[in-house]
Amino acid sequence: MPFKKYMLTGLMVWLPLAITIWVLTWLVKSLDGVLGGVLYGIAAVAPASMGSSISRLANIPGLGVLFVATFMLVTGALVSNVAGRWLHKQWDGLFTRIPIVKSIYNSVKKVSDTLFSSNGNAFRTALLIQYPRAGSWTIAFQTGTPTGEVASHLGTDFVSVYVPTTPNPTSGFFLMLPRADVVELDMSVDQALTYVISMGSVPPATHLPVKAVPKPS
């Protein structure tokens, strides 16, 4: 029926744009809300002549995004010099001495340093692995290699991988697999994520030769 066909076609055209706008709108409102709360707090303790002006700033849409971006840039510039690195070291030392807080802070810091390091390999390679059983294949991302006590038990020829869930890739499973059991893919991480999120309905566009996958043992 043409009516149904046209409706589905129109939906496919506008749905990605609508979701993108919704996500961006949510992000802007969230950041504006955080900044607005800070500005209202400052206005409450500031002199009356300044309080009204500060309150008006809280109502400017998009100011939170601009403030956060500027704050990140200024922070990065400061930490890039000797004095900034010293202050950052003192900051780290303070939070690593607070009970409970130090466990959370150190864990998040190690993860962020690994993910955003320009020299790191985390989430830079898409893999094909057998999961949750032999003969069943899924997409995974290499996060590194086992080290320390874990490596002493497993050996050196293992890789650490993250298996994302569908359609929400922010949750998943951490596995350590023999290197011989994983197939490195030529697709980019963005293509692999799209493939996972779309539940396989949007395959990556590639003209590369197909690699043979190992048979399940």
C-alpha positions as CSV (number, residue, x, y, z in Angstrom):
1,M,0.0,0.0,0.0
2,P,1.6,3.4,-1.0
3,F,0.3,5.1,2.1
4,K,2.2,2.7,4.4
5,K,5.3,2.8,2.2
6,Y,5.3,6.6,2.2
7,M,4.8,6.8,6.0
8,L,7.7,4.4,6.7
9,T,9.9,6.3,4.2
10,G,9.1,9.6,5.8
11,L,9.8,8.1,9.2
12,M,13.2,6.9,8.1
13,V,14.1,10.4,6.8
14,W,13.1,12.3,9.9
15,L,13.6,9.9,12.8
16,P,17.5,10.3,12.9
17,L,17.2,14.0,12.8
18,A,14.5,14.1,15.5
19,I,16.5,11.9,17.8
20,T,19.7,13.9,17.2
21,I,17.8,17.2,18.0
22,W,16.3,15.6,21.1
23,V,19.7,14.4,22.4
24,L,21.3,17.8,21.8
25,T,18.3,19.6,23.4
26,W,18.5,17.4,26.5
27,L,22.3,18.1,26.7
28,V,21.9,21.8,26.4
29,K,19.0,21.9,29.0
30,S,21.0,19.8,31.4
31,L,24.1,22.0,31.2
32,D,22.0,25.2,31.4
33,G,20.3,23.7,34.5
34,V,23.6,23.1,36.2
35,L,24.9,26.6,35.4
36,G,21.6,28.1,36.3
37,G,21.7,26.6,39.8
38,V,25.2,27.9,40.3
39,L,24.3,31.4,39.1
40,Y,21.2,31.5,41.3
41,G,23.3,30.5,44.3
42,I,25.8,33.3,43.5
43,A,22.9,35.8,43.0
44,A,21.5,34.9,46.4
45,V,24.7,35.9,48.2
46,A,25.7,38.8,45.9
47,P,24.8,42.4,46.4
48,A,21.3,43.3,45.2
49,S,22.7,45.5,42.4
50,M,24.6,42.5,41.0
51,G,22.1,39.8,41.9
52,S,19.5,40.7,39.3
53,S,22.1,40.8,36.5
54,I,23.4,37.4,37.5
55,S,19.9,35.9,37.6
56,R,19.2,37.2,34.1
57,L,22.3,35.3,32.8
58,A,20.8,32.0,34.1
59,N,17.9,32.4,31.6
60,I,20.1,32.7,28.5
61,P,19.6,29.4,26.6
62,G,22.9,27.6,25.6
63,L,25.0,29.6,28.0
64,G,25.7,26.4,30.0
65,V,27.2,24.7,26.9
66,L,29.4,27.7,26.2
67,F,30.5,28.0,29.8
68,V,31.4,24.3,30.1
69,A,33.3,24.4,26.8
70,T,35.2,27.5,27.8
71,F,35.9,26.0,31.3
72,M,37.4,22.8,29.7
73,L,39.6,24.8,27.3
74,V,40.9,27.1,30.1
75,T,41.5,24.0,32.3
76,G,43.4,22.3,29.6
77,A,45.5,25.3,28.9
78,L,46.4,25.8,32.6
79,V,47.3,22.1,33.1
80,S,49.6,22.2,30.0
81,N,52.2,24.4,31.8
82,V,54.4,23.7,34.8
83,A,52.4,25.6,37.4
84,G,49.2,23.9,36.2
85,R,50.6,20.5,36.4
86,W,51.8,21.1,39.9
87,L,48.3,22.3,40.9
88,H,46.8,19.2,39.2
89,K,49.2,17.0,41.1
90,Q,48.1,18.6,44.4
91,W,44.5,18.1,43.4
92,D,45.1,14.4,42.7
93,G,46.9,14.1,46.0
94,L,44.0,15.6,47.9
95,F,41.3,13.3,46.5
96,T,43.5,10.2,46.8
97,R,43.7,10.7,50.6
98,I,39.9,10.9,51.2
99,P,38.4,7.6,52.2
100,I,35.7,6.2,49.9
101,V,36.2,9.1,47.5
102,K,39.7,8.0,46.6
103,S,38.4,4.6,45.4
104,I,35.9,6.2,43.0
105,Y,38.2,9.0,41.9
106,N,41.2,6.7,41.2
107,S,39.0,4.2,39.2
108,V,37.4,6.9,37.1
109,K,40.7,8.6,36.5
110,K,42.4,5.4,35.3
111,V,39.5,4.7,33.0
112,S,39.5,8.2,31.5
113,D,43.3,8.3,31.2
114,T,43.1,5.0,29.3
115,L,40.2,6.0,27.0
116,F,41.4,9.5,26.1
117,S,45.1,8.9,26.0
118,S,46.5,9.6,22.5
119,N,48.9,6.7,22.9
120,G,46.4,4.2,24.2
121,N,44.7,1.4,22.2
122,A,41.4,1.1,24.1
123,F,38.4,1.1,21.8
124,R,40.5,1.6,18.7
125,T,40.0,-1.9,17.3
126,A,36.8,-3.7,16.5
127,L,36.8,-7.4,16.9
128,L,34.7,-10.4,16.0
129,I,34.4,-12.9,18.8
130,Q,32.4,-16.0,19.7
131,Y,29.9,-15.0,22.5
132,P,28.0,-16.1,24.5
133,R,28.8,-19.6,23.2
134,A,31.0,-21.2,20.5
135,G,29.4,-20.7,17.1
136,S,27.6,-17.5,18.1
137,W,29.4,-14.4,16.9
138,T,29.2,-10.8,18.0
139,I,31.1,-7.5,17.8
140,A,33.5,-6.5,20.5
141,F,36.2,-3.8,21.1
142,Q,39.7,-4.4,22.3
143,T,40.4,-2.5,25.5
144,G,44.0,-3.7,26.1
145,T,45.8,-6.8,27.3
146,P,45.7,-8.5,30.8
147,T,48.5,-7.4,33.1
148,G,49.8,-8.1,36.6
149,E,48.5,-11.1,38.5
150,V,45.8,-11.8,35.9
151,A,48.5,-12.1,33.2
152,S,50.6,-14.4,35.3
153,H,47.7,-16.9,35.4
154,L,46.5,-16.5,31.9
155,G,49.7,-16.0,30.0
156,T,50.7,-13.3,27.5
157,D,48.7,-14.3,24.5
158,F,45.3,-12.9,25.7
159,V,43.4,-9.7,24.9
160,S,40.9,-7.7,27.0
161,V,37.6,-7.0,25.2
162,Y,34.4,-5.1,25.8
163,V,31.2,-6.7,24.5
164,P,28.5,-4.0,24.2
165,T,24.8,-4.7,24.5
166,T,22.2,-3.8,21.9
167,P,20.8,-1.2,21.4
168,N,22.5,0.5,24.4
169,P,26.3,0.1,24.0
170,T,27.0,1.8,27.3
171,S,26.4,-1.4,29.1
172,G,28.1,-4.6,28.3
173,F,30.5,-7.3,29.4
174,F,34.3,-7.5,30.0
175,L,36.0,-10.6,28.8
176,M,39.6,-11.8,28.5
177,L,40.0,-14.1,25.5
178,P,42.9,-15.9,23.8
179,R,44.2,-13.8,20.9
180,A,43.7,-16.7,18.6
181,D,40.0,-16.7,19.3
182,V,39.4,-13.1,18.1
183,V,39.2,-11.8,14.6
184,E,40.4,-8.2,14.0
185,L,38.0,-6.3,11.8
186,D,38.9,-3.7,9.2
187,M,35.8,-1.6,9.9
188,S,36.2,1.5,12.1
189,V,34.9,1.7,15.6
190,D,32.1,4.1,14.5
191,Q,31.0,1.6,11.9
192,A,31.1,-1.2,14.4
193,L,29.1,0.8,17.0
194,T,26.5,1.7,14.3
195,Y,26.2,-2.0,13.4
196,V,25.7,-2.9,17.1
197,I,23.2,-0.1,17.9
198,S,21.1,-0.9,14.7
199,M,21.0,-4.6,15.7
200,G,22.8,-5.5,12.5
201,S,20.3,-3.7,10.2
202,V,22.9,-1.1,9.1
203,P,26.0,-3.1,8.0
204,P,29.2,-1.1,7.4
205,A,29.9,-0.1,3.8
206,T,33.1,-1.8,2.8
207,H,34.6,-3.4,-0.2
208,L,37.4,-5.1,1.6
209,P,37.9,-8.9,1.2
210,V,36.0,-10.9,3.7
211,K,38.2,-12.6,6.3
212,A,37.7,-16.2,7.1
213,V,36.6,-16.7,10.7
214,P,38.0,-19.7,12.7
215,K,35.7,-22.7,13.2
216,P,34.4,-23.2,16.7
217,S,36.5,-25.8,18.5
